[in-house]
């Protein structure tokens, strides 16, 4: 029996609910109702080829495009289920952000130029609106402007109600053109659908928005809701990239007037019994599809999201009455729709244009990188996400050593001091696997360090400030936060039972941390002993420019720094080839690391 879930409605609609539930025909079939199929995805992150090793018959943007095409056709013109005969039907397609991501796939786009491969794919898929995510700023505002400018067919608006682009001329020009906006109104079968975007307030700490101003989410979104409703737009959808669905669930009680929320940034899998999932995904279900939030007035708001990487299309079938009130949704028609190929029963063929214009050339670029063997490793290099963000790993040591080595090689030619130490944030290491033992290719270096950050040198950092930098690195280990540091040139001991440091928005210390106990340079010089800074000369630090600019809340606080002309990926490749002579030994990089970082408690 088809399940149509009805909302608990205000008293004024009680009579309607009674009539609907008592009718022989299901609720959605009553005259004047509007059935909206909301298709959605998020966190595509340039995973254009497939779902990865062992899952080659799943995912991929070409199959995703075909699936979206099929779902749109079915929603608009396919035979209606009995429950919805006679109901006006429409469909929209949205993305909730992180539409591209640094890595070997996007490197192919950067080498190609505008329009980027990801833009071409999204243009052919056909989006009605796109939220702006944090990774969309990873290469700075100009690359985001290039990305948006590359659309040639559909030109969907990019949305964020809480971002101010006036300090970035190229993005502001797109605002002036209506290509970037707080919200948009899409007309579907005579119905006006208001779509509002929102972006995480952590943006300055986790990406590179430069002069984009980030405002609080709730007031900005509510102002846009009120503006749309004052213009007679009664159906309101929020597409947000707040880093997790939990953030959306916490935002809902601050708002009134939102009908549906589409979350992004968390990669959560919402699914119900009987949904077809990618192999192994049964174990990672976060919650039901949809989850239910409650707004400021106690009204229920369905909240949906999908895992990223073009592995699923979210499909939410909502029922609105003639006044634009959300009165329910169809559980049987709603849920995640996996992207499958091969011999699977739900397989779809790749979209021919997306395959030819996007997937094939990107695959050719990856093959070229994968065929370029640059070294041999005697040991497996641990880049697993939860490890590089919580503890020392041998891959983290290799990357930090590469930064220190390359910065030492180049410091003189840039007129800056030779660095004493190096720091690499765990969040910047992205391969999320163990590489080797065996051949190491150029592609592996992109997998490890995909973001294209530049190697930088920050001179004359006072020891007290360096302790604050380390306190920041270990302040959120419990959250598996990307700020955890892999290090070179020193060792340190930290106590998980200590007080985590808390920073003000300007990088000054609000709550001093007591987790960093001892810090000693490789030459034996003590920097911190028993939690107390040892007086002495300041330090010169090699980091990526993301951290030097305050990313992951590293409290450099505007300190002058110099980029030395190579990316972190190039530094890693140069170190492996030149510094190590093409051999990564188990003696130099043992499994589990060599004791650079010691955790107490």
NORKA-V120393 format. One record per residue. N is the residue number from 1. SS is DSSP state (H for helix, E for strand, C for the rest). BURIAL is # if it has 24 or more other C-alpha atoms within 12 Angstrom, else .. Layout:
n=N ss=SS burial=BURIAL
n=N ss=SS burial=BURIAL
This chain:
n=1 ss=C burial=.
n=2 ss=C burial=.
n=3 ss=C burial=.
n=4 ss=E burial=#
n=5 ss=E burial=#
n=6 ss=E burial=#
n=7 ss=C burial=#
n=8 ss=C burial=.
n=9 ss=C burial=.
n=10 ss=C burial=.
n=11 ss=H burial=.
n=12 ss=H burial=.
n=13 ss=H burial=.
n=14 ss=H burial=.
n=15 ss=H burial=.
n=16 ss=H burial=#
n=17 ss=H burial=#
n=18 ss=H burial=.
n=19 ss=H burial=.
n=20 ss=H burial=#
n=21 ss=H burial=.
n=22 ss=H burial=.
n=23 ss=C burial=.
n=24 ss=C burial=.
n=25 ss=C burial=.
n=26 ss=C burial=#
n=27 ss=H burial=#
n=28 ss=H burial=#
n=29 ss=H burial=#
n=30 ss=C burial=#
n=31 ss=C burial=.
n=32 ss=C burial=.
n=33 ss=C burial=#
n=34 ss=E burial=#
n=35 ss=E burial=#
n=36 ss=E burial=#
n=37 ss=E burial=#
n=38 ss=E burial=#
n=39 ss=E burial=#
n=40 ss=E burial=#
n=41 ss=E burial=#
n=42 ss=C burial=#
n=43 ss=C burial=#
n=44 ss=C burial=#
n=45 ss=C burial=#
n=46 ss=C burial=#
n=47 ss=C burial=#
n=48 ss=C burial=#
n=49 ss=C burial=#
n=50 ss=C burial=#
n=51 ss=C burial=#
n=52 ss=C burial=.
n=53 ss=C burial=.
n=54 ss=C burial=.
n=55 ss=C burial=.
n=56 ss=C burial=.
n=57 ss=C burial=#
n=58 ss=E burial=#
n=59 ss=C burial=#
n=60 ss=C burial=#
n=61 ss=H burial=#
n=62 ss=H burial=#
n=63 ss=H burial=#
n=64 ss=H burial=#
n=65 ss=H burial=#
n=66 ss=H burial=#
n=67 ss=H burial=#
n=68 ss=H burial=#
n=69 ss=H burial=#
n=70 ss=H burial=#
n=71 ss=H burial=#
n=72 ss=H burial=#
n=73 ss=H burial=.
n=74 ss=H burial=.
n=75 ss=H burial=#
n=76 ss=H burial=#
n=77 ss=H burial=.
n=78 ss=C burial=.
n=79 ss=C burial=.
n=80 ss=C burial=.
n=81 ss=C burial=#
n=82 ss=H burial=.
n=83 ss=H burial=#
n=84 ss=H burial=#
n=85 ss=C burial=.
n=86 ss=C burial=.
n=87 ss=C burial=#
n=88 ss=E burial=#
n=89 ss=E burial=#
n=90 ss=E burial=#
n=91 ss=E burial=#
n=92 ss=E burial=#
n=93 ss=E burial=#
n=94 ss=E burial=#
n=95 ss=E burial=#
n=96 ss=C burial=#
n=97 ss=C burial=#
n=98 ss=C burial=#
n=99 ss=C burial=#
n=100 ss=C burial=#
n=101 ss=C burial=#
n=102 ss=C burial=#
n=103 ss=C burial=#
n=104 ss=H burial=#
n=105 ss=H burial=#
n=106 ss=H burial=#
n=107 ss=H burial=#
n=108 ss=H burial=#
n=109 ss=H burial=#
n=110 ss=H burial=#
n=111 ss=H burial=.
n=112 ss=H burial=.
n=113 ss=C burial=.
n=114 ss=C burial=#
n=115 ss=C burial=#
n=116 ss=C burial=#
n=117 ss=H burial=#
n=118 ss=H burial=#
n=119 ss=H burial=#
n=120 ss=H burial=#
n=121 ss=H burial=#
n=122 ss=H burial=#
n=123 ss=H burial=#
n=124 ss=H burial=#
n=125 ss=H burial=#
n=126 ss=C burial=#
n=127 ss=C burial=#
n=128 ss=C burial=#
n=129 ss=E burial=#
n=130 ss=E burial=#
n=131 ss=E burial=#
n=132 ss=C burial=#
n=133 ss=C burial=#
n=134 ss=H burial=#
n=135 ss=H burial=#
n=136 ss=H burial=#
n=137 ss=H burial=#
n=138 ss=C burial=#
n=139 ss=C burial=#
n=140 ss=C burial=#
n=141 ss=H burial=#
n=142 ss=H burial=#
n=143 ss=H burial=#
n=144 ss=H burial=#
n=145 ss=H burial=#
n=146 ss=H burial=#
n=147 ss=H burial=#
n=148 ss=H burial=#
n=149 ss=H burial=#
n=150 ss=C burial=#
n=151 ss=C burial=#
n=152 ss=C burial=.
n=153 ss=C burial=.
n=154 ss=C burial=#
n=155 ss=C burial=#
n=156 ss=C burial=#
n=157 ss=E burial=#
n=158 ss=E burial=#
n=159 ss=E burial=#
n=160 ss=C burial=#
n=161 ss=C burial=#
n=162 ss=C burial=#
n=163 ss=E burial=#
n=164 ss=E burial=#
n=165 ss=C burial=#
n=166 ss=C burial=.
n=167 ss=C burial=.
n=168 ss=C burial=.
n=169 ss=H burial=.
n=170 ss=H burial=#
n=171 ss=H burial=#
n=172 ss=H burial=#
n=173 ss=H burial=.
n=174 ss=H burial=#
n=175 ss=H burial=#
n=176 ss=H burial=.
n=177 ss=C burial=.
n=178 ss=C burial=.
n=179 ss=C burial=#
n=180 ss=E burial=#
n=181 ss=E burial=#
n=182 ss=C burial=#
n=183 ss=E burial=#
n=184 ss=E burial=#
n=185 ss=E burial=#
n=186 ss=E burial=#
n=187 ss=E burial=.
n=188 ss=E burial=.
n=189 ss=C burial=.
n=190 ss=C burial=.
n=191 ss=E burial=#
n=192 ss=E burial=#
n=193 ss=E burial=#
n=194 ss=E burial=#
n=195 ss=E burial=#
n=196 ss=E burial=#
n=197 ss=E burial=#
n=198 ss=E burial=#
n=199 ss=E burial=#
n=200 ss=C burial=#
n=201 ss=C burial=#
n=202 ss=C burial=#
n=203 ss=H burial=#
n=204 ss=H burial=#
n=205 ss=H burial=#
n=206 ss=H burial=#
n=207 ss=C burial=#
n=208 ss=C burial=#
n=209 ss=C burial=#
n=210 ss=C burial=#
n=211 ss=C burial=.
n=212 ss=C burial=#
n=213 ss=E burial=#
n=214 ss=E burial=#
n=215 ss=C burial=.
n=216 ss=C burial=#
n=217 ss=H burial=#
n=218 ss=H burial=#
n=219 ss=H burial=.
n=220 ss=H burial=#
n=221 ss=H burial=#
n=222 ss=H burial=#
n=223 ss=H burial=#
n=224 ss=H burial=#
n=225 ss=H burial=#
n=226 ss=H burial=#
n=227 ss=H burial=#
n=228 ss=H burial=#
n=229 ss=H burial=#
n=230 ss=H burial=.
n=231 ss=C burial=.
n=232 ss=C burial=.
n=233 ss=C burial=#
n=234 ss=C burial=#
n=235 ss=E burial=#
n=236 ss=E burial=#
n=237 ss=E burial=#
n=238 ss=E burial=#
n=239 ss=E burial=#
n=240 ss=E burial=#
n=241 ss=E burial=#
n=242 ss=C burial=#
n=243 ss=C burial=#
n=244 ss=C burial=#
n=245 ss=H burial=#
n=246 ss=H burial=#
n=247 ss=H burial=#
n=248 ss=H burial=#
n=249 ss=H burial=#
n=250 ss=H burial=.
n=251 ss=H burial=#
n=252 ss=H burial=#
n=253 ss=C burial=.
n=254 ss=C burial=#
n=255 ss=C burial=#
n=256 ss=C burial=#
n=257 ss=C burial=#
n=258 ss=C burial=#
n=259 ss=C burial=#
n=260 ss=E burial=#
n=261 ss=E burial=#
n=262 ss=E burial=#
n=263 ss=C burial=#
n=264 ss=C burial=#
n=265 ss=C burial=#
n=266 ss=C burial=#
n=267 ss=C burial=#
n=268 ss=C burial=#
n=269 ss=E burial=#
n=270 ss=E burial=#
n=271 ss=C burial=#
n=272 ss=C burial=.
n=273 ss=C burial=.
n=274 ss=C burial=.
n=275 ss=C burial=#
n=276 ss=C burial=#
n=277 ss=C burial=#
n=278 ss=C burial=#
n=279 ss=C burial=.
n=280 ss=C burial=.
n=281 ss=H burial=.
n=282 ss=H burial=.
n=283 ss=H burial=.
n=284 ss=H burial=.
n=285 ss=E burial=.
n=286 ss=E burial=#
n=287 ss=E burial=#
n=288 ss=C burial=#
n=289 ss=C burial=#
n=290 ss=C burial=#
n=291 ss=E burial=#
n=292 ss=E burial=#
n=293 ss=E burial=#
n=294 ss=E burial=#
n=295 ss=C burial=#
n=296 ss=C burial=.
n=297 ss=C burial=.
n=298 ss=C burial=.
n=299 ss=C burial=#
n=300 ss=E burial=#
n=301 ss=E burial=#
n=302 ss=E burial=#
n=303 ss=E burial=#
n=304 ss=E burial=#
n=305 ss=C burial=#
n=306 ss=C burial=#
n=307 ss=C burial=#
n=308 ss=C burial=#
n=309 ss=C burial=#
n=310 ss=C burial=#
n=311 ss=C burial=#
n=312 ss=E burial=#
n=313 ss=E burial=#
n=314 ss=E burial=#
n=315 ss=E burial=#
n=316 ss=E burial=#
n=317 ss=E burial=#
n=318 ss=E burial=#
n=319 ss=E burial=#
n=320 ss=E burial=#
n=321 ss=C burial=#
n=322 ss=C burial=.
n=323 ss=C burial=.
n=324 ss=C burial=#
n=325 ss=C burial=#
n=326 ss=E burial=#
n=327 ss=E burial=#
n=328 ss=E burial=#
n=329 ss=E burial=#
n=330 ss=E burial=#
n=331 ss=C burial=#
n=332 ss=C burial=#
n=333 ss=C burial=#
n=334 ss=C burial=#
n=335 ss=E burial=#
n=336 ss=E burial=#
n=337 ss=E burial=#
n=338 ss=E burial=#
n=339 ss=C burial=#
n=340 ss=E burial=#
n=341 ss=C burial=#
n=342 ss=C burial=.
n=343 ss=C burial=.
n=344 ss=C burial=.
n=345 ss=C burial=.
n=346 ss=C burial=.
n=347 ss=C burial=.
n=348 ss=C burial=#
n=349 ss=C burial=#
n=350 ss=C burial=#
n=351 ss=C burial=#
n=352 ss=H burial=.
n=353 ss=H burial=#
n=354 ss=H burial=#
n=355 ss=H burial=#
n=356 ss=H burial=.
n=357 ss=H burial=#
n=358 ss=H burial=#
n=359 ss=H burial=#
n=360 ss=H burial=#
n=361 ss=H burial=#
n=362 ss=H burial=#
n=363 ss=H burial=#
n=364 ss=H burial=.
n=365 ss=H burial=#
n=366 ss=H burial=#
n=367 ss=H burial=.
n=368 ss=H burial=.
n=369 ss=H burial=#
n=370 ss=H burial=.
n=371 ss=C burial=.
n=372 ss=C burial=.
n=373 ss=E burial=.
n=374 ss=E burial=#
n=375 ss=E burial=#
n=376 ss=E burial=#
n=377 ss=E burial=#
n=378 ss=C burial=.
n=379 ss=C burial=#
n=380 ss=C burial=#
n=381 ss=E burial=#
n=382 ss=E burial=#
n=383 ss=C burial=#
n=384 ss=C burial=#
n=385 ss=H burial=#
n=386 ss=H burial=#
n=387 ss=H burial=#
n=388 ss=H burial=#
n=389 ss=C burial=#
n=390 ss=C burial=#
n=391 ss=C burial=#
n=392 ss=C burial=#
n=393 ss=C burial=#
n=394 ss=H burial=#
n=395 ss=H burial=#
n=396 ss=H burial=#
n=397 ss=H burial=#
n=398 ss=H burial=#
n=399 ss=H burial=#
n=400 ss=H burial=#
n=401 ss=H burial=#
n=402 ss=H burial=#
n=403 ss=H burial=#
n=404 ss=H burial=#
n=405 ss=H burial=#
n=406 ss=H burial=#
n=407 ss=H burial=#
n=408 ss=H burial=#
n=409 ss=H burial=#
n=410 ss=H burial=#
n=411 ss=C burial=#
n=412 ss=H burial=.
n=413 ss=H burial=.
n=414 ss=H burial=.
n=415 ss=C burial=.
n=416 ss=C burial=#
n=417 ss=C burial=#
n=418 ss=C burial=#
n=419 ss=C burial=#
n=420 ss=C burial=#
n=421 ss=E burial=#
n=422 ss=E burial=#
n=423 ss=E burial=#
n=424 ss=E burial=#
n=425 ss=E burial=#
n=426 ss=H burial=#
n=427 ss=H burial=#
n=428 ss=H burial=#
n=429 ss=C burial=#
n=430 ss=C burial=#
n=431 ss=C burial=#
n=432 ss=C burial=#
n=433 ss=C burial=.
n=434 ss=E burial=#
n=435 ss=E burial=#
n=436 ss=C burial=#
n=437 ss=C burial=.
n=438 ss=E burial=.
n=439 ss=E burial=#
n=440 ss=E burial=#
n=441 ss=E burial=#
n=442 ss=H burial=#
n=443 ss=H burial=#
n=444 ss=H burial=#
n=445 ss=H burial=#
n=446 ss=H burial=#
n=447 ss=H burial=#
n=448 ss=H burial=#
n=449 ss=C burial=#
n=450 ss=C burial=#
n=451 ss=C burial=#
n=452 ss=C burial=#
n=453 ss=C burial=#
n=454 ss=E burial=#
n=455 ss=E burial=#
n=456 ss=E burial=#
n=457 ss=E burial=#
n=458 ss=E burial=#
n=459 ss=E burial=#
n=460 ss=E burial=#
n=461 ss=E burial=#
n=462 ss=C burial=#
n=463 ss=H burial=#
n=464 ss=H burial=#
n=465 ss=H burial=#
n=466 ss=H burial=#
n=467 ss=H burial=#
n=468 ss=H burial=#
n=469 ss=H burial=#
n=470 ss=H burial=#
n=471 ss=H burial=#
n=472 ss=H burial=#
n=473 ss=H burial=#
n=474 ss=C burial=#
n=475 ss=C burial=#
n=476 ss=C burial=#
n=477 ss=H burial=#
n=478 ss=H burial=.
n=479 ss=H burial=.
n=480 ss=C burial=.
n=481 ss=C burial=#
n=482 ss=C burial=#
n=483 ss=C burial=#
n=484 ss=C burial=#
n=485 ss=E burial=#
n=486 ss=E burial=#
n=487 ss=E burial=#
n=488 ss=E burial=#
n=489 ss=C burial=#
n=490 ss=E burial=#
n=491 ss=E burial=#
n=492 ss=E burial=#
n=493 ss=E burial=#
n=494 ss=E burial=#
n=495 ss=E burial=#
n=496 ss=C burial=#
n=497 ss=C burial=.
n=498 ss=C burial=.
n=499 ss=C burial=.
n=500 ss=C burial=#
n=501 ss=C burial=#
n=502 ss=E burial=#
n=503 ss=E burial=#
n=504 ss=C burial=.
n=505 ss=C burial=.
n=506 ss=C burial=.
n=507 ss=C burial=#
n=508 ss=C burial=.
n=509 ss=E burial=#
n=510 ss=E burial=.
n=511 ss=E burial=.
n=512 ss=C burial=#
n=513 ss=C burial=#
n=514 ss=C burial=#
n=515 ss=C burial=#
n=516 ss=E burial=#
n=517 ss=E burial=#
n=518 ss=E burial=#
n=519 ss=E burial=#
n=520 ss=E burial=#
n=521 ss=E burial=#
n=522 ss=C burial=.
n=523 ss=C burial=.
n=524 ss=C burial=.
n=525 ss=C burial=.
n=526 ss=E burial=#
n=527 ss=E burial=#
n=528 ss=E burial=#
n=529 ss=E burial=.
n=530 ss=C burial=.
n=531 ss=C burial=#
n=532 ss=E burial=.
n=533 ss=E burial=#
n=534 ss=C burial=.
n=535 ss=C burial=.
n=536 ss=C burial=.
n=537 ss=C burial=.
n=538 ss=C burial=.
n=539 ss=E burial=#
n=540 ss=E burial=#
n=541 ss=E burial=#
n=542 ss=E burial=#
n=543 ss=E burial=#
n=544 ss=E burial=#
n=545 ss=H burial=#
n=546 ss=H burial=#
n=547 ss=H burial=#
n=548 ss=H burial=#
n=549 ss=C burial=#
n=550 ss=C burial=#
n=551 ss=H burial=#
n=552 ss=H burial=#
n=553 ss=H burial=#
n=554 ss=C burial=#
n=555 ss=C burial=#
n=556 ss=C burial=#
n=557 ss=C burial=#
n=558 ss=C burial=.
n=559 ss=C burial=#
n=560 ss=C burial=.
n=561 ss=C burial=#
n=562 ss=E burial=#
n=563 ss=E burial=#
n=564 ss=E burial=#
n=565 ss=E burial=#
n=566 ss=E burial=#
n=567 ss=E burial=#
n=568 ss=H burial=#
n=569 ss=H burial=#
n=570 ss=H burial=#
n=571 ss=H burial=#
n=572 ss=H burial=#
n=573 ss=H burial=#
n=574 ss=H burial=#
n=575 ss=H burial=#
n=576 ss=H burial=#
n=577 ss=H burial=#
n=578 ss=H burial=.
n=579 ss=H burial=.
n=580 ss=C burial=#
n=581 ss=C burial=.
n=582 ss=C burial=#
n=583 ss=E burial=#
n=584 ss=E burial=#
n=585 ss=C burial=#
n=586 ss=C burial=.
n=587 ss=C burial=.
n=588 ss=C burial=.
n=589 ss=C burial=#
n=590 ss=C burial=#
n=591 ss=C burial=#
n=592 ss=C burial=#
n=593 ss=C burial=#
n=594 ss=C burial=#
n=595 ss=C burial=#
n=596 ss=C burial=#
n=597 ss=E burial=#
n=598 ss=E burial=#
n=599 ss=E burial=.
n=600 ss=E burial=.
n=601 ss=C burial=.
